[in-house]
Amino acid sequence: MPIHSKTIGILGGGQLAQMLALKAKQMGLTTFVLSENAHDPAATVATTWMQGSLKSPENIQALAAQVDCLTFESEFIPAQLLKKSLQKLRTKRIEPNLNILAKMQDRLFQKEWLYDYGLPTLDYVKINSKDDLELAFKAFDGQMVCKERFGGYDGYGTYVITNKIDLISFKKAFKGEENQFIAERFVSFKSERSIIFARNTLGEMIHLPMVQSVQINHQCDYVMGPSIHPKEKKLIAKINQFLNAINYVGVIAFELFEIGPKLVINEVAPRVHNTGHFSQEALNIDQFELHLRCILGLKLPPVSLRQPAFVMVNLLGQSTRNPSIKTMPTGAMHWYDKDENRPRRKMGHINYIGKNKKALLKKALLERKGILL
């Protein structure tokens, strides 16, 4: 029996929705999850699972009618579709709100927003035609990255162009679709990092310790921290101003590049985030509880580390075989219980906390080999 009167609707049934629903249950909250498959990770742990499509206004409306507040695990559900779905339920709150979502889910608008608020990010060019591709290629000295404006993640929808042959191939592949991309200067960076913020309906805001993330094939392999940087405080202050100005509510992740002495924002994800999973064991409060507290208008406690260092390793599919464990890890394993394994699919993660990052990472990478994916 829930002890909190508010009900939360979650759009999506993946692992992020699963961890939100599990945390909500721990907090005495009622959750409704909308997804297509009864075996989806979140479907099995929600208070109520509703079968339906995230592309169906009718299904989304049916979920909204059952709950006090809505949220989502992915920023890729079109904001216009959600607005249409909620037309008859205007009093229903969805957080982060749909005007913010509309700007965040389009990489062009996201970039323009960052520039408008003086936040450091990479130079970019809006692409309207093949001629713009040529101009961007010249402007960026023959080295650029073309990113789809909508829907790209983990390297999908990202194309690195470092010579004329790459450019010609890209132009052929996306002839007539050039306006679906932005181009950025290709840069060499020292490290990739992220900072996760949480802001509630009362305007209270906190951030988690900055982490360093290591990517393989544009996909997060592991995270370690806390990580510090001379430009960190100044960047955090600017992000605080930005989130207050747009009245953001919820958890939001800022993915960063360390370029020379600078920290620049690569992308922004308005949701709970893979690089924040460390918080489940490393902190006094995790990103999933923070997100729920934010959208419900509950107080945000000060964040503190349980141990001086932490590491999170992702468990990524390597094959289509059934996963198995040779040796149970000593870290805290979070298994997503997905019904199908495949290469690059996120199947789970393991958190480690202790006194020394290097020692933790060595142990984490060794113990991960005991999970057969």
N, C-alpha and C positions, 0 to 999 in steps of 0.2 A: 504493500500500500504506500503510495507516494506521500511525502510530508510537505511538499511545496505545491501550491495551488496552480502555478503556471505550467502550461504545456508548450513544448518546443517541437516544431516541425523541421525536419532535416531533409533537404533536397539532395538525394544521392545516397548510394548504398555501399560505397567503397570503404577503405580502411580509415580515412579521416572521419567519415560519418560514424563508423564503428566506434572509434575512440571517443568521439563526442557523446555518443549514446551510452557507452559504458560509464563515462564520467558523470553524465546526467543521472544515471541510475544510482550511482554512489552518493550523489547529492540529494536524492529523494525527489527527482524530477521525472515527469512523464514525457516520453518522446514518441513521435510519430515519424516514421521514415518512409519516404517514397522512392522506390526503385523497381527495376524490372524483374528481378530474379529472387526467388525465395532463399537462394543460397548465397546472396550477396553478403559480404562481411557484416554490414550494419543491420540487415534484415533479421538476423538471428538474435540480436541483442537489444533491439528497440522494444519499448513497451508495446507498440503496435506497428506492424509492417503493413504498408499499403502498396499493392502491386500497381504499377503504372509507369508511364514514360515521362521523362523530364522534358520531352518535346511537346507534350500534350497540355494545352491550357486547361482542359477539363480535369485532368488528373491533378494538376498543380492546385487548381481551385478546390478540388475535393479535399486535398491535404490541408490547405489553408483554413478551410471551414472548421476543421477539428481542433485547431491550435490557437494559442495566444500570440505566438511569435514564430517567425520563420527564419531559417538561416540555410546556408548551402556549404557543401564541401569543395565545390569547384566553381571558379569564377567564369567558366565557359558556357553556362546556361545564358542564352542571349537576354539582356536586360529588357529589351522590348517585348519578348515573349512573356517574361515574368510580369511586366506591367499589364499586358493584355489579360493574363491569367487572373490578376488581382483587381481588375476593374470594378467588379461587383462587390469586392471586399476591401474597400478603401481604408477601413479602420485597422486592418491587419498590418502589423509591423513586420518588415523584413530587414534584417541587419546582416551585413552592411547594406545601406539603402541603395535603391536601384539607380539613382542618378550617379552615385559614386561608382557603382558596379559598371555602368555603361562606359564611363571614362577609363576605368582600370582595365577592362577586358579588351580594349582596343589599344594596341601598343603605340599607335600614333598619338592618340589623345593622352595616353599615360605619359609619354615623353613630353608633350606640350605642357602638361600640368606640372611636371617636375621642373621644367624650365621656368614656367610662370612664377613658381615659388622659390626660385633661386637654389634649388637642390642640385648638387653636382651629378651629372650623368654624361654618357657618351654622346658625341656629336652624331646627328642623324639627318637623313634626307627623306622626305616624303616622296614615294615613287608613284607617278601617275602613268608613265609610259616607258617604252624601251629607251627613248632618248634620255629620260631621267636616270636610267641605269648607267648609261654611258657617262653622264655628267657626274654622278655619284662616284663611279669608278675612278674618274680623273681627280675629283675633289679629295678622295681618300687615298690618293697615290697608288692606285691599283690593288689595294687590299681592303676588303669590306666584308661585312656580314649582312645578308638579307634575311629578315625575319618576317614571317607571316604576322599580319596585324591581329588576327584572331586565332586563338586555340592552340598555339604552339607550346610545348612543354618538354622538359628532359631532352632537349636537342631536336625534337620533332618540329618541323616547320622552320628550321634554321639552316642556312646555306652559306658556307664560307667560300668566298671568291678571292683568290690571290693571284690570278693571272687571266690573260685574255681568253684562254681555252675554257676556264671555269665560267667566265662571263657569257661566252657564246652558248655554252651548254645550258646555263640558267635561262637565258633569253628564249631558247628553243622550248625548254620544258614548260615555261610559264607565259608563253605568248598570249597576249590578250588579258592576262591576269596580273599584270605588273602592279596595278593599283591595290592589290591585296598585301603589299609588302612595304616595309620601311628598310632603309639601308643605314648601317652604322659603320663607323671606322673600325677596322680590325685592330685590336690592341693586344699587346703582350702584358700579362699581369703577373704580379708576384704570388698572389693568392686570391681565392674566392672566399668571401665571408658573408655573414648575414646577421641582421639584428631583427628581433621580433618585438613588436609593440602591442599593447592592449589599451584600449580606451573605452570607458563605459558611457552610459547615457547621462551620467552625472558630470561628465567632463574630466573624471579622474583618469590618469594615464601612468602606466609603468612600462618599462622595457626589460627584456631578458638579457643576460650577458651575451656579448657578441661572440660568435663562433666562427671558426675556420672550417670550410667545407671542401672536401677533395672530390673532384668529379672524374669519372671515367666515361668516355663517349658521351659527354654532356649530361651525365646523370650522376646524382649524388651517391658516392660510395660510402663515405663516412664523414663524421663531424666531430670536432674536438674543441675544447675550450676550458675556461674562458679565454678569449683572445683579446688583446688590447692593442690600441693603435693611437698615435698622437693626435689624429684628426677625429677620433671617435666622439669626444664630448661636443665639439662644434657641430658635427653631423647630427647627433642625437637632438641637440637644441633646435636645429632647423626642421627636423622631422616632426618634433613636438609641435612647433608652430604650424606646420602644414596640416597635421591631423586635427588640430584645434580649429584651424580656419575652415576646413571642409566638413567639420563636425562628424568625423569618422567614429563608428561604433563597432567594436569587435577586435579580434586579433588580426594583425597584418604583418607580413614579412617583407623586409627590404633586402634583396640580394645585392651584394656589393663586389666590386673588383678593387683590389689594392694595386694601383698603378704608380710606380715610383713612390713619392712621398704622399700620394693622394688616395682618398677613398671615394669611389664614385658608385652611384646606384646603377646597377645593370637592369634589374626588373623589380616590380612590386607585385606581390600576391596578396589580395585582400581576403585572407582566410588563415586557418591553422596550416602549418607548413612542415614539410619533412625535416627541415633543419632544426625544428623546435621540439622534436620528439625526446631529445635528451632531458627536457624539463620534467618528464614523468618520474625520473629517479633523482636527478641532480638538484632539483629545487624544492622549496617548501610548497610550491603550487605549480601545476603544469599548465601548458598553453590551452588545453581543452577546458579545464575549469575556468581559466581566465576568460575565454571566449563566452562561455555560458554566463559567467558573472557580468560581463560587459553588456550583453544583450538584455539581461534581466534587470539591469540597473543596480546590481549588488556592489558593495564596497570591494575595492581591490587592495589586498594586503601587500605590504612591502615584500619584495622578492629577495630571497637569500639562498646561498649555496649550502648544500648538506655536506659536501666535501670540497677541497680546493680545486679538483680537476674532474673532467668527465669526457667520455667518448661515446658516440653512438655509431654503430655500423649497420648499414642496410643489408637485408637479405634479399638479393636479387636473383630471379630465376635464371638458370643457366641452360635449361633443357625443357623437355615436355614430360619427363618422368615424374612419378609421384615423389614428393620430397620425403626425406627421412633424416633421422638424427643418429649419428654415430656416437657422439659425446655431448651430453647436455652442457651448455655453457654456464660459467659461474656468474655471468652478467644476467640482468633482467631481460628475458626474451618476451617480445610482443609478437605473437603469431596472428596473421590476419585471417587465417582459415579460408583462403580463397579456393574455389573448387577446381581451378585449372592452373597449372604451372606452365610458364613459357619464358623464353629468354628475355631478360631486362624487366620482367614484371616484378613489382615490389611485393614480396611475399611476407615480410616481417622486418623487425629490427631488434637489435640488442643494445641495451644501455649499460654502461660501466661508470662507476664513480670511485674516486680514490684520491691519492695525494700527488700523483705524477702523471702528466699527460702521455709522455713517451712510453712509460711502462704499461699504462692502460691500453694504449693503441696496440702495442706489441701483443698483449694478451688477447685483445679483441679480434685482431686479424688472425691469430693462431686458432682461437676457439671457433671462429666463424667457419673454418675448414671442416669442423665436425658436423655442420649442417649440409646435407647433400641435396643440392638443388639442380 
